[in-house]
Amino acid sequence: MAESHTYRVIVRATFEDLTDAARERLLAEVADHEGIAGMKFGPEGSLAYDRTLKHFSMRYVVESDPDDGDEMAGALAEEKAEAYLKERGYGHGELRSTVTDMDTMKINRKARR
């Protein structure tokens, strides 16, 4: 079995059919989720949105077998996002994910002059 790779996954969608209670809760917590505060990657994920309550994103770090590919890492993150949103009663549209394999990512460093 191949070693595990670390993936950063961004899951995006739009809020849909939010109840008044969910909308109030999101607006009450918006300062904790907009801007840089909501853009942290972690295994537990982080939710980012603004006070328009239209679009949102969630950022995850996923450990997965590289033989399973980016698709598996994306599916795992989408499952976590779905569970998080459902638990809180946040209606949403179709989840879409963008996956980056951190173990194969090339870093270009500027040469010193």
ABEGO torsion letter per residue (X at the ends): XBBBBBBBBBBBBBBBGBBAAAAAAAAAAAAAABEAAAABBBAAEBBBBBAAGABBBBBBBBBBBAAAEAAAAAAAAAAAAAAAAAAAGBBBBBBBBBBBBAAABBBBBBBBX
